Amino acid sequence: MKRTPLYEAHKARGATLIDFGGWEMPVQYTSIIDEHLATREKAGLFDVSHMGEITVKGPGAKAALNKLITGNMDSVRQFKTMYTLLTNDKGGVVDDLLVYIAADDDYFLVVNASNTDKDYAWLKERVAAIDPGVEVKNVSADYGQIAIQGPLAQDILQKITDCDLTGIEFFSFAYAGLRGNDGSVIDSKAIISRTGYTGEDGFEIYCDAGRAYDVWELLLKIGADEGLVPVGLGARDTLRFESALPLYGHELGEDITPIEAGLKFFVKFDKDDYPGKSVLQAQVDGGAARRLVGIEMVERGIPREGYRIEADGEDIGYVTSGTFSPTLKKGLAMALISAKRAKTDTLLDVVIRDKRVQAKVIRLPFYKKRTKTEKNK
């Protein structure tokens, strides 16, 4: 199995390690619920170094990327981060990704760990066909990626950087130095991005792979008094789930379009063709047959991935992700169902161990970050 630069740190802290798509990763340190609530209430630290990083550079890089992604590169300025998708000819999702705009024709892409090799080959082949002068390079091994998330994330991270974090807007980034308690430089040009996968405020840090261990240990040390804890994949999943953030292989896939997944906002039609554009336009114009919705259990039960959804005895879809919400204390699910049954408050059944358990359609997301005013009430 592959290991991130933080593997030894996870072992030393007694993490429960599992095989996650070929990576030996921590699923939890104490308990999923404790780590989940710590992130919602204070701050959590996540190893996401298994994610893939790909650079696309050279004259023509912007034009080439614009022909392959659903977003519009012309609408995003330097030092912004764009969430977008790669789609196939049928409109299905090859992957969802972040594009960091370092400069004109200099782009840093962050892709899902399980799709890194696939995405790299996909991009390299298609970019070469559009413009052979554009360089596509897999630089995943060069980076460690650490996410610090939660209400106190900014205060903690500010202690190890001279970069004014208040100046980094949501979905923006900066190059910044990271320093130790003694003022020594840990990484002179890390990427600090105000992004995350938890529904909370926070940052993702891309640093030199050889310095990731030092950054991780330093953050845990200086954040201990403010409640910062290491968080495994288990709570990372429940946090993103409550915030209705899609997970590839669940809410997204080669046979699920971004329109079906509720991501129409990230699909732009005011630009040149990209794979599947005509299919997606037809779904917008005529309505997709399926729709991703939120499900709340009315009767007692916990909906799980893959469970069938029925209405009036008819099979209308399936659960893409589901669990008992640690924050909201109820059984919830995201489900891909017939658009005809997707109206809010529609009653339906989740088939749990061959038993039909009543639930209803609700709006997404399940959880929204509270403002400072709301927290003080």
Secondary structure, 3 states (H helix, E strand, C coil): CECCCCHHHHHHCCCEEEEECCEEEEEECCCHHHHHHHHHHCEEEEECCCCEEEEEECCCHHHHHHCCECCCHHHCCCCEEEEEEEECCCCCEEEEEEEEEEECCEEEEEECHHHHHHHHHHHHHHHHHHCCCCEEEECHHHEEEEEEECCCHHHHHHCCECCCHHHCCCCEEEEEEEECCCCCEEEEEEEEECCCCCCCCEEEEEEEHHHHHHHHHHHHHHHHHHCEEEECHHHHHHHHHHCCCCCECCCEECCECCCCCCCHHHCCCCCCCCCCHHHHHHHHHHCCCEEEEEEEECCCCCCCCCCEEEECCEEEEEEEEEEECCCCCCEEEEEEEEHHHCCCCCEEEEEECCEEEEEEEECCCCCCCCCHHHHCC
